[in-house]
Amino acid sequence: MEYTIEFGGRSYDARHGGPFDRGSADSYYRRPKDPHFYVGKSYEGEPVIPTDTSDAYWEYMAGYDYNEMYGDKKDWG
């Protein structure tokens, strides 16, 4: 199943484990930015660390920014 999100004039693949998903998850859990993603689902295999010139890096950043703007945050209360 394909899952996309429109943000900032672009369409992002928001599959579980992908760069956009990992960025939004880090924001949701109040973690600092740490660009990474998984080839498969989250936590299956080793994380891939993209360079700051790769599309995956900017997809991660967009996911983080998307959740900062529109998402909510984990309530640890």
Backbone hydrogen bonds, N-H to C=O, Kabsch-Sander energy under -0.5 kcal/mol:
donor,donor_aa,acceptor,acceptor_aa,energy
5,I,12,Y,-2.1
7,F,10,R,-2.6
10,R,7,F,-1.5
12,Y,5,I,-2.9
14,A,3,Y,-3.4
14,A,12,Y,-0.7
18,G,15,R,-2.2
20,F,13,D,-0.5
22,R,18,G,-2.6
23,G,19,P,-2.2
24,S,20,F,-2.4
25,A,21,D,-2.3
26,D,22,R,-2.3
27,S,23,G,-1.9
28,Y,24,S,-2.5
29,Y,25,A,-2.5
30,R,27,S,-1.6
31,R,26,D,-3.2
37,F,48,V,-1.5
38,Y,17,G,-3.3
40,G,44,E,-0.6
44,E,41,K,-2.0
45,G,43,Y,-0.8
48,V,37,F,-3.7
54,S,51,T,-1.9
58,W,54,S,-1.5
59,E,55,D,-2.3
60,Y,56,A,-2.3
61,M,57,Y,-2.2
62,A,58,W,-2.2
63,G,59,E,-2.3
64,Y,60,Y,-2.4
65,D,61,M,-2.8
66,Y,62,A,-2.7
67,N,63,G,-2.0
68,E,64,Y,-2.1
69,M,65,D,-2.1
70,Y,66,Y,-3.2
71,G,66,Y,-0.7
71,G,67,N,-1.1
74,K,28,Y,-3.1
76,W,74,K,-0.9
